[in-house]
Structure formats: C-alpha cells, structure tokens
Amino acid sequence: MIGIDWGTTSFRAYRIARDGSIRDRRASTRGILNVPDGRFGDTLREEIGPWLALGEDRVLLSGMIGSRQGWKEAPYLPCPATPAAIAAALTDIEFDWAQVKLVPGLSGTDAAGVAEVMRGEETQVIGIPALMANGGIACLPGTHSKWVRVEHGRIAHFTTHMTGEVYAALRGHTILGRTIRDGAPNSTAFEAGVERAGNQGGLLHHIFGVRAQTLTGQLAETDAGAYLSGILIGHEIRAGLAGHPGAVVQVIGTPDLTQLYATAITACGGFAERHDGDAAAQGLALIGAHAAWDRQL
C-alpha cells in the first residue's frame, strides 16, 4: 500500500509493506497550494509513478488533500472515532492507475460546545500504538497545533491552537516586528517566555511586553523572537494541560518542534515523549488494514 500525508504546503509519501514497515519514502513541496489548476491526479502520478509501476495498486491519502480546496472534499467524521470507524468512512477518488481513497477529517466540539475540525493529524495519533492502547494526550505542534485526547482506543476530543500562525503574524504584521531581529536560537530567552506565560495578565499583555522589554534594554532584539515563541507556546501548553497536571504528552512532529515543545511541557509541569512524523505512515497503514479495497487492478 502507498500512504500519503498531503498537506497544504508539503507532500509526503510512504510505500508500506503488509507488516506496516516503511519500504520506501519520498517528500516534496507539492502541497495542495502548489498544485497548478487542481491537477491532483497528474501530480500524484508524477510523484508515485515508479511505485505504481512496481505493482502497488492501493493508495490512501490523508490531510488537506481531502478539504474543499483539495482533490475532493471528504466529510468530517464526528468524534469519538476509532481507526475502524475512520476506515469505514473513506471517500473514493477516481484514478486510472490505482484504487485511491481519502481519509476523512475529524470534527468535534470544545468544552463550551464550539466546533473543532482537523485533517491529517488523526493519522499521526493513530500511528502511536501505546497511545491507542492505553489512552492519553497527544500534542501535534505546528501552524495550527492540535491537542488530542485518546480514550479506550478512540480519538475522543481535541482542541486547536493557532500558535505558529499567530507567531508569524505578530512578527510580520505588527509593531513587534520592528523590535525582533534574527539571531541564533536562545533557549534561555525561550524558557523565559514560557515562564512569563504562567504569570497573571493574560496573553495580550504578555506579548506587548516583548516590545516594552526590548525598548528598555531588558531583552535583546535578537532574543525577542525566541521570547515571543516561548510566550505563545507556554500559553498553548498550559491550556492543553489544564485539568491534567503532570500528564505524559505524546509530542508528534519534526525533531526541532518536538524538542522545543518537550522543553516547554517540562517547564509547565508535564512530561513529554517525542515521536517523529513517520507516525503518519503507521497510522495510514493501520487505517488501510481496516479498509475495504474492493477491486483488484
């Protein structure tokens, strides 16, 4: 089987053996926003054509490729959701070279009943065996970070935090950008920001402090970006750990981000276990094993 994590800006494909091991992999920048004129079928064939030529005839797609901006919109599946339920809700895609199916995104509500949605992160969560077997909390950091609660082998509920996008917006489109300069990563400044997020005053007050401290010489402009990042991530993590003090958090993502979040989670009283992005491949393999592949090519 071929499993593909097809996001907004990136394309990651895995050739997966029957036992779930990864036989081969490839990655490119051909996310859905980089596919001209909606030519998703052509792009898929160009990316995985050599594997199809070797006889692979089952392709499972997850991520934003199943959004209304993607190849075909796959309806959201309400939480709680098991891997088998997700497999039963796959959407078929017409493609001459192979059977292609889309993984549905998940929907839910937060504690106040406000809607939540995600696409792609569910496959990564499912790809952590200990989490699915024992339950717990997963954090998937990024542009729109997800905090996911797994209970009894089901993705029970989740929340989204626009941490990465807000950081980029604050740096690029507010007064803060004038007092932040690029510099070497500074873990001390980052950790100070995480600590600041635990003080009274709220997020809006805390982020203005980035400017105030640089103007008064208390914070170097080359450290201000790390400090702002710490504030935003610190607020996110405290919200994610609310009601679960001392929890173990399964952090899934790229090594640089998982290390950053592990540091902040520890500072906020939690414990972090890190996993790389290959969790998506394992999740796709599990969903694919439950799927109804109903024709042979």
DOLUM-235267 format. One record per residue (C-alpha): residue number from 1; residue in three letters; z, y, x. Coordinates in Angstrom, 1 decimal, padded with zeros to 4 digits. Example, Ala and Ser with C-alpha at 12.3 -4.5 7.8 and 13.67 -1.06 7.14 Angstrom:
<sites>
(site 1,'ALA',(007.8,-004.5,012.3)) (site 2,'SER',(007.1,-001.1,013.7)) 
</sites>
This chain:
<sites>
(site 1,'MET',(000.0,000.0,000.0)) (site 2,'ILE',(-000.5,003.6,001.0)) (site 3,'GLY',(002.3,006.0,000.2)) (site 4,'ILE',(001.6,009.8,000.3)) (site 5,'ASP',(004.0,012.7,000.2)) (site 6,'TRP',(001.6,015.5,-000.7)) (site 7,'GLY',(003.3,018.8,-000.9)) (site 8,'THR',(002.4,022.5,-001.2)) (site 9,'THR',(001.5,023.0,002.5)) (site 10,'SER',(001.6,019.6,004.0)) (site 11,'PHE',(000.2,016.1,003.6)) (site 12,'ARG',(002.0,013.0,005.0)) (site 13,'ALA',(000.6,009.5,004.5)) (site 14,'TYR',(002.0,006.1,005.4)) (site 15,'ARG',(000.4,002.7,005.5)) (site 16,'ILE',(003.2,000.5,004.2)) (site 17,'ALA',(003.5,-003.3,004.7)) (site 18,'ARG',(004.7,-005.7,002.0)) (site 19,'ASP',(008.2,-005.7,003.6)) (site 20,'GLY',(008.4,-001.9,003.4)) (site 21,'SER',(007.9,-001.3,007.1)) (site 22,'ILE',(005.6,001.5,008.2)) (site 23,'ARG',(002.4,000.1,009.8)) (site 24,'ASP',(000.8,003.5,010.4)) (site 25,'ARG',(001.1,007.1,009.6)) (site 26,'ARG',(-000.8,010.4,009.6)) (site 27,'ALA',(000.0,014.0,008.8)) (site 28,'SER',(-001.9,017.2,008.3)) (site 29,'THR',(-001.6,020.7,006.9)) (site 30,'ARG',(-003.8,019.9,003.9)) (site 31,'GLY',(-001.2,020.5,001.3)) (site 32,'ILE',(-002.3,021.3,-002.2)) (site 33,'LEU',(-002.7,025.0,-001.5)) (site 34,'ASN',(-005.0,024.2,001.4)) (site 35,'VAL',(-007.5,022.0,-000.6)) (site 36,'PRO',(-010.5,024.1,-001.5)) (site 37,'ASP',(-011.8,024.1,-005.1)) (site 38,'GLY',(-009.5,021.4,-006.2)) (site 39,'ARG',(-011.3,018.8,-004.2)) (site 40,'PHE',(-008.3,016.4,-004.0)) (site 41,'GLY',(-010.4,013.3,-004.2)) (site 42,'ASP',(-012.6,014.3,-001.3)) (site 43,'THR',(-009.6,015.3,000.7)) (site 44,'LEU',(-007.8,012.0,000.0)) (site 45,'ARG',(-010.8,010.0,001.1)) (site 46,'GLU',(-011.2,012.1,004.3)) (site 47,'GLU',(-007.5,011.6,005.2)) (site 48,'ILE',(-007.1,007.9,004.5)) (site 49,'GLY',(-010.6,006.6,004.6)) (site 50,'PRO',(-010.0,004.4,007.7)) (site 51,'TRP',(-007.1,002.6,005.9)) (site 52,'LEU',(-009.2,002.1,002.7)) (site 53,'ALA',(-011.9,000.6,004.9)) (site 54,'LEU',(-009.3,-001.9,006.2)) (site 55,'GLY',(-008.8,-003.1,002.6)) (site 56,'GLU',(-005.9,-001.0,001.3)) (site 57,'ASP',(-006.5,-000.6,-002.4)) (site 58,'ARG',(-003.2,000.8,-003.8)) (site 59,'VAL',(-002.3,004.5,-003.3)) (site 60,'LEU',(000.9,006.1,-004.5)) (site 61,'LEU',(001.2,009.9,-004.5)) (site 62,'SER',(004.3,012.0,-004.8)) (site 63,'GLY',(005.1,015.7,-004.5)) (site 64,'MET',(003.4,018.8,-005.7)) (site 65,'ILE',(000.1,016.9,-006.0)) (site 66,'GLY',(001.5,015.9,-009.4)) (site 67,'SER',(002.1,019.5,-010.5)) (site 68,'ARG',(-000.1,021.6,-012.7)) (site 69,'GLN',(-001.5,023.2,-009.5)) (site 70,'GLY',(-002.3,019.8,-008.1)) (site 71,'TRP',(-004.7,017.0,-008.9)) (site 72,'LYS',(-003.3,016.0,-012.3)) (site 73,'GLU',(000.0,017.1,-013.9)) (site 74,'ALA',(002.4,014.2,-014.2)) (site 75,'PRO',(005.0,014.8,-016.9)) (site 76,'TYR',(008.6,015.1,-015.7)) (site 77,'LEU',(010.9,012.1,-016.3)) (site 78,'PRO',(014.4,013.1,-017.6)) (site 79,'CYS',(017.4,012.2,-015.6)) (site 80,'PRO',(019.2,009.8,-015.2)) (site 81,'ALA',(016.3,007.8,-013.7)) (site 82,'THR',(016.2,004.5,-011.8)) (site 83,'PRO',(013.4,003.5,-009.4)) (site 84,'ALA',(012.1,001.1,-012.0)) (site 85,'ALA',(012.0,003.8,-014.7)) (site 86,'ILE',(010.1,006.1,-012.3)) (site 87,'ALA',(007.6,003.3,-011.6)) (site 88,'ALA',(007.1,002.7,-015.3)) (site 89,'ALA',(006.2,006.4,-015.8)) (site 90,'LEU',(003.5,006.6,-013.1)) (site 91,'THR',(000.3,008.5,-014.0)) (site 92,'ASP',(-003.1,007.0,-013.2)) (site 93,'ILE',(-005.7,009.0,-011.3)) (site 94,'GLU',(-009.4,008.2,-011.4)) (site 95,'PHE',(-010.6,007.4,-007.9)) (site 96,'ASP',(-013.5,005.2,-007.0)) (site 97,'TRP',(-012.2,003.8,-003.7)) (site 98,'ALA',(-008.7,002.6,-004.8)) (site 99,'GLN',(-006.1,002.5,-007.5)) (site 100,'VAL',(-004.2,005.8,-007.3)) (site 101,'LYS',(-001.0,006.6,-009.2)) (site 102,'LEU',(001.2,009.6,-009.3)) (site 103,'VAL',(005.0,009.6,-009.2)) (site 104,'PRO',(006.5,011.8,-011.9)) (site 105,'GLY',(008.8,014.6,-011.0)) (site 106,'LEU',(012.3,014.6,-012.5)) (site 107,'SER',(013.9,017.0,-014.9)) (site 108,'GLY',(017.5,017.7,-015.8)) (site 109,'THR',(020.0,020.5,-016.5)) (site 110,'ASP',(022.8,022.1,-014.6)) (site 111,'ALA',(026.4,022.3,-015.8)) (site 112,'ALA',(025.5,025.3,-018.0)) (site 113,'GLY',(022.5,023.5,-019.6)) (site 114,'VAL',(019.9,025.5,-017.6)) (site 115,'ALA',(016.7,023.5,-016.8)) (site 116,'GLU',(016.2,021.9,-013.4)) (site 117,'VAL',(013.0,020.3,-012.0)) (site 118,'MET',(011.8,018.6,-008.8)) (site 119,'ARG',(008.8,016.9,-007.4)) (site 120,'GLY',(008.8,014.7,-004.3)) (site 121,'GLU',(012.4,014.8,-003.3)) (site 122,'GLU',(013.2,011.9,-005.7)) (site 123,'THR',(011.2,009.6,-003.5)) (site 124,'GLN',(013.2,010.6,-000.4)) (site 125,'VAL',(016.5,010.0,-002.2)) (site 126,'ILE',(015.4,006.6,-003.4)) (site 127,'GLY',(014.5,005.8,000.2)) (site 128,'ILE',(018.1,005.8,001.3)) (site 129,'PRO',(019.4,002.3,000.5)) (site 130,'ALA',(023.1,003.0,000.9)) (site 131,'LEU',(022.9,006.0,-001.4)) (site 132,'MET',(021.2,004.0,-004.2)) (site 133,'ALA',(023.6,001.1,-003.8)) (site 134,'ASN',(026.8,003.0,-003.5)) (site 135,'GLY',(026.1,006.4,-005.1)) (site 136,'GLY',(026.9,009.7,-003.6)) (site 137,'ILE',(025.4,013.1,-002.8)) (site 138,'ALA',(022.1,013.9,-001.1)) (site 139,'CYS',(021.0,017.2,000.3)) (site 140,'LEU',(017.3,017.9,001.0)) (site 141,'PRO',(017.2,021.3,002.8)) (site 142,'GLY',(014.1,023.5,002.7)) (site 143,'THR',(012.4,026.3,000.9)) (site 144,'HIS',(014.0,025.1,-002.3)) (site 145,'SER',(016.9,022.9,-001.3)) (site 146,'LYS',(018.0,020.1,-003.6)) (site 147,'TRP',(021.5,018.7,-004.1)) (site 148,'VAL',(021.2,015.3,-005.8)) (site 149,'ARG',(023.9,013.2,-007.3)) (site 150,'VAL',(023.3,009.4,-007.4)) (site 151,'GLU',(025.4,007.2,-009.7)) (site 152,'HIS',(025.1,003.5,-010.5)) (site 153,'GLY',(021.6,003.2,-008.8)) (site 154,'ARG',(020.3,006.2,-010.8)) (site 155,'ILE',(019.4,009.8,-009.9)) (site 156,'ALA',(021.9,011.3,-012.3)) (site 157,'HIS',(021.5,015.0,-011.8)) (site 158,'PHE',(020.6,017.7,-009.3)) (site 159,'THR',(020.6,021.4,-008.6)) (site 160,'THR',(018.1,023.6,-006.7)) (site 161,'HIS',(018.9,026.4,-004.3)) (site 162,'MET',(016.1,028.8,-003.1)) (site 163,'THR',(017.7,029.2,000.3)) (site 164,'GLY',(014.7,029.0,002.5)) (site 165,'GLU',(012.5,031.2,000.3)) (site 166,'VAL',(015.3,033.8,-000.1)) (site 167,'TYR',(015.8,033.9,003.7)) (site 168,'ALA',(012.1,034.6,004.2)) (site 169,'ALA',(012.0,037.2,001.5)) (site 170,'LEU',(015.1,039.1,002.9)) (site 171,'ARG',(013.6,039.1,006.4)) (site 172,'GLY',(010.2,040.1,005.4)) (site 173,'HIS',(010.6,042.4,002.4)) (site 174,'THR',(014.0,044.1,002.6)) (site 175,'ILE',(015.8,046.6,004.7)) (site 176,'LEU',(017.4,043.7,006.6)) (site 177,'GLY',(014.1,043.0,008.3)) (site 178,'ARG',(014.4,046.2,010.2)) (site 179,'THR',(017.6,045.1,011.9)) (site 180,'ILE',(016.6,041.5,012.7)) (site 181,'ARG',(014.7,040.6,015.8)) (site 182,'ASP',(013.6,037.2,017.1)) (site 183,'GLY',(015.8,035.7,019.6)) (site 184,'ALA',(017.0,032.3,021.0)) (site 185,'PRO',(018.8,030.2,018.4)) (site 186,'ASN',(022.5,031.2,018.4)) (site 187,'SER',(024.8,028.6,016.9)) (site 188,'THR',(027.8,030.9,017.2)) (site 189,'ALA',(026.2,033.5,015.0)) (site 190,'PHE',(025.1,030.9,012.5)) (site 191,'GLU',(028.5,029.4,012.3)) (site 192,'ALA',(030.0,032.9,011.8)) (site 193,'GLY',(027.6,033.3,008.9)) (site 194,'VAL',(028.7,030.0,007.4)) (site 195,'GLU',(032.3,031.1,007.7)) (site 196,'ARG',(031.6,034.5,006.1)) (site 197,'ALA',(030.1,032.8,003.1)) (site 198,'GLY',(033.6,031.4,002.4)) (site 199,'ASN',(035.1,034.9,002.1)) (site 200,'GLN',(035.6,036.9,-001.1)) (site 201,'GLY',(033.0,039.5,-002.1)) (site 202,'GLY',(030.0,037.4,-003.1)) (site 203,'LEU',(026.6,036.7,-001.7)) (site 204,'LEU',(025.1,040.2,-002.3)) (site 205,'HIS',(027.9,041.8,-000.5)) (site 206,'HIS',(027.8,039.4,002.4)) (site 207,'ILE',(024.1,039.8,003.1)) (site 208,'PHE',(024.4,043.6,003.2)) (site 209,'GLY',(027.0,043.0,005.9)) (site 210,'VAL',(024.2,041.8,008.2)) (site 211,'ARG',(022.7,045.3,008.3)) (site 212,'ALA',(026.1,047.0,008.5)) (site 213,'GLN',(027.2,044.9,011.4)) (site 214,'THR',(024.1,045.5,013.4)) (site 215,'LEU',(024.2,049.3,012.8)) (site 216,'THR',(027.8,049.4,014.0)) (site 217,'GLY',(027.2,047.2,017.1)) (site 218,'GLN',(029.2,044.3,015.9)) (site 219,'LEU',(026.2,042.0,015.6)) (site 220,'ALA',(023.2,041.9,018.0)) (site 221,'GLU',(019.8,042.3,016.3)) (site 222,'THR',(018.6,039.1,018.0)) (site 223,'ASP',(021.6,037.2,016.4)) (site 224,'ALA',(021.2,038.7,012.9)) (site 225,'GLY',(018.7,036.1,011.7)) (site 226,'ALA',(021.0,033.2,012.6)) (site 227,'TYR',(023.9,035.0,011.0)) (site 228,'LEU',(021.9,035.6,007.8)) (site 229,'SER',(020.8,032.0,007.7)) (site 230,'GLY',(024.5,030.9,008.1)) (site 231,'ILE',(025.5,033.1,005.1)) (site 232,'LEU',(022.8,031.7,002.8)) (site 233,'ILE',(023.3,028.1,003.8)) (site 234,'GLY',(027.0,028.5,003.7)) (site 235,'HIS',(026.9,029.7,000.1)) (site 236,'GLU',(024.5,026.8,-000.8)) (site 237,'ILE',(026.7,024.2,000.7)) (site 238,'ARG',(029.9,025.5,-000.9)) (site 239,'ALA',(028.1,025.4,-004.3)) (site 240,'GLY',(026.8,021.9,-003.5)) (site 241,'LEU',(030.3,020.6,-002.5)) (site 242,'ALA',(032.1,022.3,-005.4)) (site 243,'GLY',(034.2,019.6,-007.1)) (site 244,'HIS',(033.6,017.1,-004.2)) (site 245,'PRO',(035.8,018.2,-001.3)) (site 246,'GLY',(035.5,016.1,001.7)) (site 247,'ALA',(032.4,014.3,000.4)) (site 248,'VAL',(029.9,012.5,002.6)) (site 249,'VAL',(026.5,014.1,002.2)) (site 250,'GLN',(023.3,012.3,003.0)) (site 251,'VAL',(021.1,015.0,004.5)) (site 252,'ILE',(017.4,014.2,004.4)) (site 253,'GLY',(014.7,016.2,006.2)) (site 254,'THR',(013.3,017.3,009.6)) (site 255,'PRO',(015.7,017.0,012.6)) (site 256,'ASP',(016.1,020.7,013.1)) (site 257,'LEU',(017.1,021.4,009.5)) (site 258,'THR',(019.3,018.3,009.1)) (site 259,'GLN',(021.2,019.3,012.3)) (site 260,'LEU',(021.7,022.8,011.0)) (site 261,'TYR',(023.0,021.6,007.7)) (site 262,'ALA',(025.2,019.0,009.2)) (site 263,'THR',(026.9,021.7,011.3)) (site 264,'ALA',(027.4,023.8,008.2)) (site 265,'ILE',(028.6,020.9,006.0)) (site 266,'THR',(031.2,020.0,008.6)) (site 267,'ALA',(032.4,023.6,008.7)) (site 268,'CYS',(032.7,023.6,004.9)) (site 269,'GLY',(034.9,020.5,004.9)) (site 270,'GLY',(032.3,017.8,004.2)) (site 271,'PHE',(030.8,015.0,006.3)) (site 272,'ALA',(027.1,014.7,007.0)) (site 273,'GLU',(024.9,011.7,007.6)) (site 274,'ARG',(021.4,012.6,008.7)) (site 275,'HIS',(018.1,010.9,007.8)) (site 276,'ASP',(014.5,011.8,008.7)) (site 277,'GLY',(011.5,012.5,006.5)) (site 278,'ASP',(010.5,008.8,006.6)) (site 279,'ALA',(012.8,008.2,003.7)) (site 280,'ALA',(009.9,009.3,001.6)) (site 281,'ALA',(007.9,006.3,002.8)) (site 282,'GLN',(010.8,003.9,001.9)) (site 283,'GLY',(011.1,005.4,-001.5)) (site 284,'LEU',(007.4,005.1,-002.2)) (site 285,'ALA',(007.5,001.5,-001.1)) (site 286,'LEU',(010.3,000.7,-003.5)) (site 287,'ILE',(008.6,002.5,-006.4)) (site 288,'GLY',(005.4,000.8,-005.5)) (site 289,'ALA',(007.0,-002.6,-005.6)) (site 290,'HIS',(008.1,-001.9,-009.3)) (site 291,'ALA',(004.7,-000.5,-010.3)) (site 292,'ALA',(002.1,-002.3,-012.5)) (site 293,'TRP',(-001.0,-002.5,-010.3)) (site 294,'ASP',(-003.3,-003.8,-013.0)) (site 295,'ARG',(-006.7,-004.3,-011.3)) (site 296,'GLN',(-008.0,-005.7,-008.1)) (site 297,'LEU',(-010.7,-004.0,-006.0)) 
</sites>
